[in-house]
Amino acid sequence: MVIKQRTQAETRIAAAIAEAETRTSGEIFCVLAGSVSSYRDVSLTWAAAAALLLPLVLIPLGFEPAWVPGFSGGWEAGHLAARDITVGHALAAYALLQAGLFLLTFLLTSIPAVRRLATPRRIRTARVRRAALQQFLAHGIHVTESRTGVLLFACMADHQVEVIADEGIHARVDQAVWADAAEALALGLKRGDAADGFEAAIRLTGAVLAEHFPPGQRNHNELDDRLVVI
């Protein structure tokens, strides 16, 4: 059932691209990404910060090895020779506490919903944009004859979209137009209907391309009319 729905969505998007391109010499290309990064480095950063900083809060409270399960023997020696053992136990308990906090924080921030909240928006935006640029170059959108290719890119995991227009069309169009296309795509994804979002963005993009780049005598298709899912 899922495969059938995906096929139907891809068919709808391909048809929308083909229809839009009948009125323009420009090219529209669509990519839907499940995710663009594991953000493992973000989880590691949070884990390291928690392991280094949180145990410091316990020091003013008089941290003792007995606070850590397994480090309390019940009896304590009171003579001078026992101090080295006590200090060693304290350091070992502190290190064990740090290791536990590191592992707990890493596992917690590896949960997709938590990871998205823990990852600064600027990092997610930068990585989605980088992934979109990679797709823009990988599919040759930048080498169309008149440099009029437009990429519509969406990332499901990060809930972000990118619209990248090549220099031939970018210089002629107000940036608000691309913002409208991105918003249309985002709204469709928010409703859980990726095909509808892409279709709306394609219509807006196609109208802009048709206005500035009407079809020529050789209106050949330079890019495949399809949705690429990665």
Backbone as CSV, one residue per row, in Angstrom:
resi,resn,N_x,N_y,N_z,CA_x,CA_y,CA_z,C_x,C_y,C_z
1,MET,0.829,-1.206,0.000,0.000,0.000,0.000,0.859,1.249,0.000
2,VAL,1.912,1.224,0.843,2.811,2.374,0.923,3.510,2.597,-0.402
3,ILE,3.967,1.487,-1.015,4.657,1.583,-2.308,3.716,2.155,-3.363
4,LYS,2.447,1.709,-3.341,1.464,2.205,-4.309,1.247,3.706,-4.125
5,GLN,1.131,4.154,-2.885,0.930,5.582,-2.615,2.141,6.388,-3.066
6,ARG,3.333,5.848,-2.826,4.545,6.553,-3.252,4.591,6.657,-4.773
7,THR,4.246,5.574,-5.444,4.241,5.592,-6.907,3.239,6.602,-7.447
8,GLN,2.076,6.657,-6.833,1.057,7.627,-7.247,1.547,9.054,-7.045
9,ALA,2.208,9.295,-5.917,2.731,10.634,-5.629,3.792,11.023,-6.647
10,GLU,4.689,10.087,-6.961,5.747,10.367,-7.936,5.157,10.639,-9.311
11,THR,4.106,9.904,-9.660,3.440,10.106,-10.950,2.805,11.489,-11.025
12,ARG,2.141,11.891,-9.938,1.520,13.219,-9.888,2.559,14.325,-10.030
13,ILE,3.667,14.177,-9.337,4.711,15.202,-9.379,5.357,15.273,-10.766
14,ALA,5.619,14.111,-11.356,6.202,14.080,-12.703,5.270,14.738,-13.713
15,ALA,3.959,14.474,-13.580,2.986,15.085,-14.487,2.926,16.597,-14.296
16,ALA,3.029,17.045,-13.055,2.996,18.487,-12.773,4.208,19.184,-13.377
17,ILE,5.371,18.542,-13.287,6.588,19.116,-13.880,6.445,19.204,-15.395
18,ALA,6.002,18.113,-16.013,5.854,18.079,-17.468,4.872,19.140,-17.941
19,GLU,3.774,19.291,-17.217,2.767,20.278,-17.603,3.311,21.693,-17.469
20,ALA,4.026,21.979,-16.387,4.590,23.317,-16.168,5.619,23.659,-17.231
21,GLU,6.403,22.657,-17.646,7.485,22.910,-18.597,6.996,23.050,-20.035
22,THR,5.725,22.787,-20.295,5.191,23.024,-21.643,5.103,24.517,-21.933
23,ARG,5.131,25.345,-20.897,4.986,26.793,-21.066,6.285,27.554,-20.838
24,THR,7.394,26.819,-20.726,8.668,27.477,-20.460,9.833,26.649,-20.990
25,SER,10.931,27.349,-21.239,12.159,26.649,-21.623,12.990,26.303,-20.391
26,GLY,12.515,26.736,-19.221,13.203,26.425,-17.970,12.996,24.984,-17.545
27,GLU,13.723,24.578,-16.510,13.656,23.202,-16.028,13.374,23.185,-14.530
28,ILE,12.519,22.264,-14.116,12.176,22.092,-12.701,12.563,20.686,-12.284
29,PHE,13.237,20.586,-11.142,13.680,19.282,-10.646,13.318,19.177,-9.168
30,CYS,12.817,18.008,-8.753,12.337,17.832,-7.377,13.085,16.699,-6.665
31,VAL,13.454,16.961,-5.420,14.137,15.953,-4.601,13.500,15.919,-3.217
32,LEU,13.210,14.724,-2.753,12.674,14.525,-1.403,13.661,13.663,-0.632
33,ALA,14.201,14.212,0.463,15.190,13.488,1.276,14.578,13.062,2.604
34,GLY,14.845,11.823,3.000,14.398,11.385,4.307,15.152,12.110,5.398
35,SER,16.464,12.195,5.245,17.325,12.937,6.172,18.582,13.345,5.424
36,VAL,19.279,14.330,5.945,20.498,14.808,5.292,21.729,14.638,6.179
37,SER,21.507,14.282,7.447,22.631,14.125,8.371,22.196,13.275,9.556
38,SER,23.149,12.529,10.123,22.859,11.764,11.337,22.922,12.656,12.571
39,TYR,23.573,13.807,12.434,23.778,14.757,13.540,24.441,14.076,14.734
40,ARG,25.234,13.056,14.462,25.931,12.355,15.542,26.878,13.294,16.285
41,ASP,27.468,14.238,15.550,28.373,15.183,16.197,27.645,16.065,17.202
42,VAL,26.383,16.380,16.905,25.593,17.189,17.841,25.320,16.391,19.112
43,SER,24.956,15.119,18.955,24.721,14.259,20.126,25.990,14.122,20.962
44,LEU,27.126,13.956,20.287,28.395,13.832,21.006,28.731,15.118,21.753
45,THR,28.435,16.257,21.153,28.711,17.540,21.811,27.865,17.711,23.064
46,TRP,26.565,17.408,22.958,25.694,17.484,24.136,26.147,16.503,25.210
47,ALA,26.530,15.299,24.803,26.958,14.283,25.764,28.228,14.714,26.489
48,ALA,29.187,15.268,25.739,30.436,15.717,26.352,30.189,16.881,27.311
49,ALA,29.325,17.803,26.909,29.015,18.947,27.774,28.342,18.494,29.062
50,ALA,27.411,17.550,28.955,26.721,17.043,30.141,27.688,16.332,31.072
51,ALA,28.597,15.523,30.494,29.557,14.777,31.306,30.552,15.698,32.011
52,LEU,30.908,16.792,31.371,31.880,17.708,31.958,31.261,18.690,32.959
53,LEU,30.063,19.156,32.666,29.491,20.245,33.456,28.551,19.796,34.573
54,LEU,27.680,18.836,34.288,26.686,18.453,35.298,27.305,17.922,36.598
55,PRO,28.354,17.091,36.555,28.929,16.610,37.823,29.522,17.729,38.681
56,LEU,29.900,18.857,38.046,30.466,19.968,38.815,29.470,20.531,39.821
57,VAL,28.182,20.378,39.509,27.148,20.872,40.410,27.186,20.124,41.745
58,LEU,27.666,18.871,41.718,27.669,18.056,42.926,28.813,18.382,43.874
59,ILE,29.873,19.010,43.365,31.046,19.284,44.201,30.723,20.222,45.358
60,PRO,30.042,21.369,45.115,29.694,22.233,46.257,28.763,21.558,47.263
61,LEU,28.090,20.504,46.841,27.160,19.795,47.718,27.872,18.722,48.542
62,GLY,29.214,18.627,48.350,29.986,17.651,49.112,29.944,16.267,48.530
63,PHE,30.183,16.170,47.219,30.118,14.885,46.523,30.984,13.840,47.210
64,GLU,30.435,12.647,47.406,31.146,11.531,48.014,30.948,10.283,47.158
65,PRO,31.941,9.379,47.172,31.809,8.141,46.399,30.562,7.344,46.761
66,ALA,30.109,7.456,48.012,28.940,6.691,48.462,27.683,7.067,47.690
67,TRP,27.703,8.249,47.031,26.532,8.668,46.249,26.351,7.807,44.998
68,VAL,27.440,7.156,44.591,27.384,6.311,43.402,27.219,4.855,43.850
69,PRO,26.189,4.171,43.395,25.970,2.777,43.802,27.197,1.912,43.545
70,GLY,27.575,1.121,44.569,28.720,0.239,44.425,29.996,0.788,44.996
71,PHE,29.985,2.061,45.421,31.200,2.669,45.960,31.112,2.892,47.471
72,SER,30.095,2.376,48.102,29.955,2.510,49.546,30.206,1.169,50.210
73,GLY,31.257,1.113,51.046,31.583,-0.134,51.737,31.036,-0.176,53.153
74,GLY,30.369,0.881,53.573,29.811,0.915,54.918,30.794,1.467,55.935
75,TRP,31.962,0.809,56.138,32.971,1.252,57.090,34.017,2.111,56.401
76,GLU,34.555,3.093,57.106,35.605,3.961,56.583,36.769,3.984,57.562
77,ALA,37.993,3.935,57.025,39.185,4.011,57.872,39.499,5.467,58.183
78,GLY,39.910,5.746,59.426,40.137,7.126,59.816,41.589,7.519,59.870
79,HIS,42.521,6.612,59.611,43.932,6.979,59.738,44.448,7.568,58.431
80,LEU,45.608,8.188,58.479,46.184,8.942,57.357,46.421,8.081,56.122
81,ALA,46.819,6.848,56.311,47.149,5.980,55.168,45.941,5.676,54.296
82,ALA,44.740,5.847,54.841,43.531,5.528,54.079,43.106,6.646,53.147
83,ARG,43.739,7.821,53.274,43.310,8.959,52.463,43.491,8.715,50.968
84,ASP,44.598,8.074,50.590,44.830,7.805,49.167,43.739,6.925,48.587
85,ILE,43.296,5.950,49.383,42.237,5.053,48.927,40.939,5.822,48.764
86,THR,40.647,6.705,49.723,39.414,7.493,49.667,39.405,8.411,48.457
87,VAL,40.544,9.078,48.212,40.647,9.961,47.049,40.494,9.162,45.758
88,GLY,41.110,7.973,45.721,40.993,7.126,44.535,39.562,6.717,44.275
89,HIS,38.852,6.368,45.347,37.442,6.014,45.205,36.623,7.196,44.698
90,ALA,36.926,8.377,45.212,36.191,9.572,44.796,36.398,9.857,43.312
91,LEU,37.650,9.741,42.869,37.944,9.994,41.455,37.280,8.951,40.560
92,ALA,37.317,7.701,40.995,36.701,6.633,40.214,35.188,6.829,40.138
93,ALA,34.590,7.215,41.263,33.143,7.446,41.288,32.766,8.615,40.395
94,TYR,33.602,9.666,40.438,33.343,10.852,39.611,33.442,10.493,38.119
95,ALA,34.457,9.704,37.764,34.638,9.284,36.366,33.482,8.406,35.915
96,LEU,33.023,7.521,36.808,31.900,6.651,36.462,30.625,7.478,36.251
97,LEU,30.445,8.494,37.088,29.286,9.378,36.947,29.342,10.115,35.611
98,GLN,30.518,10.589,35.244,30.686,11.273,33.962,30.372,10.340,32.792
99,ALA,30.868,9.112,32.882,30.625,8.145,31.805,29.136,7.843,31.679
100,GLY,28.456,7.703,32.814,27.021,7.435,32.790,26.239,8.581,32.183
101,LEU,26.600,9.811,32.564,25.924,10.982,32.014,26.178,11.112,30.512
102,PHE,27.415,10.822,30.099,27.756,10.887,28.676,26.888,9.920,27.876
103,LEU,26.829,8.671,28.340,26.072,7.645,27.621,24.583,7.969,27.619
104,LEU,24.047,8.390,28.763,22.624,8.690,28.865,22.240,9.845,27.941
105,THR,23.055,10.911,27.949,22.762,12.079,27.115,22.885,11.745,25.635
106,PHE,23.894,10.932,25.296,24.072,10.550,23.895,22.877,9.747,23.395
107,LEU,22.431,8.787,24.201,21.283,7.965,23.796,20.011,8.803,23.719
108,LEU,19.850,9.728,24.647,18.653,10.573,24.665,18.600,11.468,23.433
109,THR,19.721,12.084,23.095,19.748,12.991,21.947,19.831,12.247,20.617
110,SER,19.905,10.918,20.668,19.865,10.125,19.437,18.431,9.802,19.034
111,ILE,17.477,10.051,19.928,16.065,9.883,19.594,15.703,10.993,18.602
112,PRO,15.163,10.664,17.432,14.933,11.672,16.381,14.234,12.944,16.849
113,ALA,13.143,12.808,17.608,12.401,13.998,18.042,13.236,14.859,18.975
114,VAL,13.964,14.218,19.897,14.817,14.955,20.830,15.995,15.580,20.092
115,ARG,16.570,14.801,19.160,17.723,15.291,18.404,17.372,16.547,17.609
116,ARG,16.166,16.572,17.038,15.765,17.744,16.265,15.633,18.976,17.163
117,LEU,15.124,18.769,18.384,14.996,19.879,19.328,16.361,20.321,19.858
118,ALA,17.275,19.355,20.001,18.594,19.664,20.567,19.553,20.262,19.544
119,THR,19.222,20.134,18.263,20.097,20.658,17.214,19.708,22.087,16.887
120,PRO,20.628,23.036,17.026,20.314,24.440,16.704,19.778,24.576,15.277
121,ARG,18.812,25.443,15.120,18.163,25.612,13.825,19.155,25.995,12.727
122,ARG,20.133,26.822,13.075,21.097,27.259,12.057,21.916,26.078,11.527
123,ILE,22.175,25.089,12.381,22.920,23.903,11.935,22.060,23.071,11.008
124,ARG,20.794,22.865,11.384,19.899,22.089,10.524,19.690,22.780,9.181
125,THR,19.518,24.107,9.215,19.328,24.863,7.978,20.549,24.756,7.077
126,ALA,21.731,24.881,7.683,22.976,24.822,6.905,23.163,23.451,6.259
127,ARG,22.814,22.390,6.970,23.029,21.047,6.419,22.000,20.702,5.358
128,VAL,20.769,21.163,5.541,19.760,20.954,4.507,20.156,21.721,3.245
129,ARG,20.628,22.948,3.428,21.041,23.761,2.276,22.232,23.125,1.559
130,ARG,23.174,22.603,2.333,24.330,21.947,1.716,23.901,20.714,0.924
131,ALA,22.983,19.931,1.492,22.485,18.746,0.794,21.748,19.135,-0.483
132,ALA,20.980,20.227,-0.416,20.260,20.699,-1.601,21.241,21.130,-2.685
133,LEU,22.283,21.817,-2.304,23.296,22.246,-3.275,24.001,21.044,-3.898
134,GLN,24.247,20.022,-3.095,24.871,18.809,-3.626,23.977,18.151,-4.676
135,GLN,22.669,18.111,-4.401,21.733,17.545,-5.368,21.638,18.416,-6.620
136,PHE,21.686,19.720,-6.425,21.638,20.671,-7.538,22.788,20.400,-8.514
137,LEU,23.970,20.163,-7.961,25.148,19.912,-8.798,25.156,18.468,-9.324
138,ALA,24.776,17.530,-8.477,24.840,16.109,-8.861,23.936,15.786,-10.039
139,HIS,22.795,16.472,-10.135,21.845,16.189,-11.218,22.015,17.133,-12.417
140,GLY,23.075,17.930,-12.393,23.371,18.786,-13.542,22.371,19.901,-13.779
141,ILE,21.712,20.351,-12.725,20.740,21.443,-12.884,21.447,22.740,-13.256
142,HIS,22.729,22.822,-12.934,23.502,24.040,-13.200,24.075,24.082,-14.622
143,VAL,23.846,23.041,-15.402,24.420,23.032,-16.753,23.336,23.023,-17.824
144,THR,22.141,23.487,-17.510,21.121,23.629,-18.550,21.539,24.736,-19.510
145,GLU,21.001,24.715,-20.708,21.451,25.610,-21.782,21.400,27.087,-21.408
146,SER,20.304,27.514,-20.789,20.155,28.935,-20.443,20.325,29.198,-18.953
147,ARG,20.802,28.187,-18.212,20.987,28.297,-16.764,19.688,28.701,-16.084
148,THR,18.613,28.006,-16.420,17.295,28.337,-15.878,16.687,27.171,-15.098
149,GLY,17.530,26.337,-14.533,17.031,25.221,-13.742,16.658,25.658,-12.326
150,VAL,15.623,25.042,-11.781,15.182,25.326,-10.409,15.012,24.002,-9.671
151,LEU,15.607,23.923,-8.476,15.494,22.730,-7.647,14.521,22.985,-6.496
152,LEU,13.572,22.074,-6.341,12.677,22.080,-5.183,13.102,20.910,-4.303
153,PHE,13.587,21.221,-3.109,14.192,20.218,-2.224,13.494,20.237,-0.874
154,ALA,13.170,19.045,-0.354,12.531,18.944,0.960,13.192,17.846,1.776
155,CYS,13.372,18.103,3.056,13.933,17.114,3.974,12.892,16.785,5.037
156,MET,12.459,15.534,5.079,11.406,15.125,5.996,11.858,15.193,7.453
157,ALA,13.053,14.695,7.758,13.511,14.622,9.143,13.677,16.002,9.772
158,ASP,14.139,16.961,8.979,14.399,18.302,9.506,13.243,19.268,9.307
159,HIS,12.199,18.813,8.589,11.025,19.664,8.337,11.438,20.981,7.678
160,GLN,12.333,20.892,6.696,12.814,22.087,6.018,12.818,21.886,4.509
161,VAL,12.646,22.970,3.799,12.669,22.936,2.341,13.642,23.986,1.823
162,GLU,14.120,23.752,0.629,15.019,24.697,-0.045,14.597,24.824,-1.503
163,VAL,14.638,26.030,-2.010,14.412,26.282,-3.434,15.670,26.957,-3.965
164,ILE,16.321,26.311,-4.933,17.559,26.852,-5.503,17.346,27.108,-6.984
165,ALA,17.515,28.357,-7.383,17.364,28.740,-8.786,18.732,29.061,-9.378
166,ASP,18.977,28.592,-10.589,20.243,28.863,-11.256,20.337,30.342,-11.621
167,GLU,21.541,30.764,-11.980,21.804,32.197,-12.139,20.998,32.843,-13.261
168,GLY,20.630,32.060,-14.275,19.873,32.632,-15.384,18.526,33.178,-14.968
169,ILE,17.864,32.523,-14.024,16.555,32.960,-13.557,16.648,33.708,-12.238
170,HIS,17.642,33.386,-11.427,17.778,33.998,-10.103,17.897,35.521,-10.185
171,ALA,18.664,36.009,-11.157,18.902,37.447,-11.262,17.666,38.228,-11.703
172,ARG,16.693,37.559,-12.304,15.527,38.242,-12.855,14.295,38.213,-11.954
173,VAL,14.354,37.428,-10.923,13.148,37.192,-10.121,13.326,37.694,-8.697
174,ASP,12.276,38.292,-8.171,12.264,38.726,-6.778,12.355,37.502,-5.871
175,GLN,13.150,37.607,-4.811,13.346,36.475,-3.915,12.056,36.038,-3.228
176,ALA,11.088,36.933,-3.134,9.807,36.591,-2.507,9.100,35.479,-3.264
177,VAL,9.363,35.389,-4.569,8.739,34.341,-5.383,9.192,32.967,-4.909
178,TRP,10.497,32.822,-4.656,11.020,31.539,-4.195,10.540,31.254,-2.778
179,ALA,10.378,32.288,-1.987,9.847,32.098,-0.630,8.420,31.561,-0.687
180,ASP,7.634,32.054,-1.641,6.259,31.568,-1.810,6.242,30.093,-2.220
181,ALA,7.152,29.727,-3.120,7.231,28.328,-3.568,7.656,27.421,-2.413
182,ALA,8.624,27.895,-1.619,9.084,27.109,-0.473,7.969,26.939,0.554
183,GLU,7.204,27.997,0.765,6.102,27.928,1.724,5.019,26.959,1.249
184,ALA,4.731,26.983,-0.037,3.726,26.072,-0.589,4.159,24.614,-0.410
185,LEU,5.428,24.358,-0.645,5.952,23.004,-0.477,5.907,22.589,0.991
186,ALA,6.309,23.505,1.871,6.319,23.212,3.306,4.914,22.936,3.834
187,LEU,3.930,23.681,3.352,2.553,23.487,3.810,2.029,22.106,3.415
188,GLY,2.359,21.667,2.211,1.945,20.341,1.780,2.558,19.252,2.638
189,LEU,3.841,19.398,2.951,4.523,18.416,3.797,3.949,18.426,5.206
190,LYS,3.605,19.608,5.693,3.025,19.720,7.038,1.687,19.000,7.116
191,ARG,0.932,19.031,6.021,-0.360,18.341,5.984,-0.195,16.837,5.758
192,GLY,1.023,16.404,5.502,1.266,14.991,5.237,1.034,14.601,3.798
193,ASP,0.936,15.589,2.905,0.711,15.328,1.479,1.854,15.944,0.682
194,ALA,2.939,15.187,0.561,4.121,15.696,-0.139,3.810,16.011,-1.594
195,ALA,3.018,15.162,-2.243,2.690,15.371,-3.648,1.966,16.695,-3.844
196,ASP,1.015,16.991,-2.979,0.268,18.237,-3.080,1.191,19.437,-2.878
197,GLY,2.119,19.324,-1.919,3.067,20.412,-1.686,3.975,20.654,-2.877
198,PHE,4.491,19.566,-3.456,5.350,19.710,-4.628,4.568,20.274,-5.814
199,GLU,3.334,19.795,-5.994,2.522,20.293,-7.110,2.289,21.798,-6.992
200,ALA,1.987,22.270,-5.786,1.759,23.706,-5.586,3.029,24.504,-5.865
201,ALA,4.166,24.003,-5.371,5.438,24.692,-5.603,5.813,24.670,-7.085
202,ILE,5.528,23.568,-7.751,5.819,23.452,-9.186,4.986,24.454,-9.984
203,ARG,3.717,24.601,-9.625,2.861,25.562,-10.334,3.401,26.986,-10.192
204,LEU,3.783,27.357,-8.988,4.329,28.704,-8.765,5.644,28.891,-9.520
205,THR,6.501,27.898,-9.444,7.794,27.980,-10.131,7.601,28.016,-11.642
206,GLY,6.699,27.180,-12.143,6.431,27.137,-13.579,5.902,28.463,-14.094
207,ALA,5.037,29.129,-13.313,4.488,30.413,-13.733,5.591,31.463,-13.848
208,VAL,6.517,31.453,-12.903,7.637,32.410,-12.938,8.544,32.136,-14.133
209,LEU,8.863,30.864,-14.356,9.709,30.510,-15.495,9.038,30.867,-16.822
210,ALA,7.731,30.622,-16.918,7.006,30.934,-18.152,7.012,32.424,-18.441
211,GLU,6.947,33.228,-17.404,6.939,34.688,-17.576,8.258,35.189,-18.130
212,HIS,9.350,34.655,-17.639,10.674,35.157,-18.031,11.346,34.323,-19.120
213,PHE,10.981,33.044,-19.202,11.605,32.167,-20.190,10.540,31.328,-20.891
214,PRO,9.807,31.936,-21.835,8.788,31.179,-22.583,9.462,30.107,-23.433
215,PRO,8.715,29.127,-23.869,9.319,28.046,-24.669,9.852,28.550,-25.998
216,GLY,10.987,28.013,-26.387,11.585,28.408,-27.664,11.248,27.399,-28.746
217,GLN,11.882,27.547,-29.891,11.637,26.634,-31.008,12.144,25.233,-30.684
218,ARG,13.240,25.178,-29.935,13.792,23.875,-29.520,13.559,23.701,-28.015
219,ASN,12.352,23.433,-27.654,12.017,23.309,-26.234,12.206,21.858,-25.761
220,HIS,13.469,21.385,-25.894,13.732,20.001,-25.514,13.898,19.887,-23.995
221,ASN,13.600,18.705,-23.499,13.649,18.458,-22.060,15.076,18.091,-21.647
222,GLU,15.712,18.969,-20.847,17.098,18.754,-20.477,17.249,17.922,-19.204
223,LEU,16.217,17.922,-18.357,16.254,17.162,-17.117,15.025,16.258,-17.025
224,ASP,15.185,15.110,-16.403,14.068,14.188,-16.268,12.936,14.809,-15.441
225,ASP,11.717,14.585,-15.886,10.545,15.071,-15.138,10.165,14.017,-14.105
226,ARG,10.779,14.105,-12.946,10.517,13.083,-11.929,10.904,13.586,-10.545
227,LEU,10.426,12.878,-9.549,10.812,13.126,-8.172,11.911,12.150,-7.790
228,VAL,13.009,12.678,-7.288,14.097,11.826,-6.796,13.958,11.711,-5.278
229,VAL,13.899,10.488,-4.790,13.778,10.234,-3.355,15.100,9.668,-2.852
230,ILE,15.676,10.331,-1.845,16.979,9.873,-1.307,16.859,9.644,0.193
